[in-house]
Amino acid sequence: NKQVILKNYVTGGLPKESDMEVTEISIQLKVPEGIKDAILLKNLYLSCDPSMIDSMRKFETSYVPSFEPGSPLSGYGVAKVLDSTHPDYKKGDFIWGITGWEEYSLIKAPNQFFKIQHMDVPLTYYIGLLGMPGMTAYAGFYEVCSPKKGDYVYVSAASGAVGQLVGQFAKLLGCYVVGSAGSEEKVELLKNKFGFDAAFNYKEEPDLNAVLKRYFPEGIDIYFENVGGKMLDAVLLNMRIHGRIAACGMISQYNLDHPEGVHNLMHVVLKRVRIEGFVVTDFYHLYPQFLEMVIPQIKEGKITYVEDTAEGLEAAPAALIGLFTGRNVGKQLIVVSHD
Ligand code: NDP
């Protein structure tokens, strides 16, 4: 069983590939005798998510638990049930949920796994579009942003796993949507593949306030916040009265020893802005409703999704770290096995 192990808790700065290592142990390919309510999974696709970086540190405050040094990382994945002693799962089921960064995972007392019912879409979608990031976009946009037709919407990290969907949902509702991303290739995707009205490369814009004024001369109704720091500060200067900010994540701050301050908070008062943080797992009860909306949209070609695929567990550490340099174009996933 090939595994990606965390060597030691990471301290300070951006984790490195060398904080992880690929090792191999031998295992039985069945649930061991006497273990009740367990499943043995063959992991097919694994997800790289920004929050995993938090789990590489010894944190007491994070909303995700820390990994154990010497053990495989864990994260969202799509897997096939090879063996089960749990009444709700049987051999041959396909599921998505939190699994190990390894070829096979023995999960005791599984909870928070979703059985995959619709097999007529790519299985990889269940770690992106139809998985946790998709639910994040859905819950964050529809439940937190109170969107309505005609709203001016701004999405940062817009070409990523979550952002690309937020933009498409907003367009389908009839909003004016602008996204930012960190390369020309990503800006082209936003405009030409995901249908954003406009997009810009934030790395080429020394004055974020000025660029936002250019794209939103009348101000921003909804900001879908993925980035934090200077971007949030510039957005605050450009919000409209009664604007909403869905605080989904602040990736620019995750690897700083001292997170940046936010200077323009007074604009929350002046513009009567509502800022609301949210965590996707609080919204998983809406998953059936989300599927009901989005599966037909996929089939009708109204929603599209870009994935960035790394082949094999050996490629996993670099793919995970790459989220923080913007190496990924679209949803970053790892193929462990195709069947
Ligand atoms: P992405 O697929 O968007 O990958 C991360 C991207 O962030 C990179 O490709 C890069 O794109 C951008 N980025 C990295 N560092 C910086 C930086 N310093 N400044 C600006 N942009 C940066 O990730 P996800 O879509 O999975 O996640 C997006 C956000 O949503 C994250 O903040 C994440 O933590 C959050 N999240 C929150 C959840 C919740 O429950 N609240 C659930 C899931 C995700 P670029 O080239 O454009 O810089």
Residues whose N, C-alpha, C, O or C-beta is under 5 A from the ligand:
A	BS01	NDP	P50 S51 T136 A157 G160 A161 V162 G163 S180 A181 G182 S183 N226 V227 A247 C248 G249 M250 I251 S252 F278 V279 V280 L323 F324 T325 G326 R327 N328 G330 K331
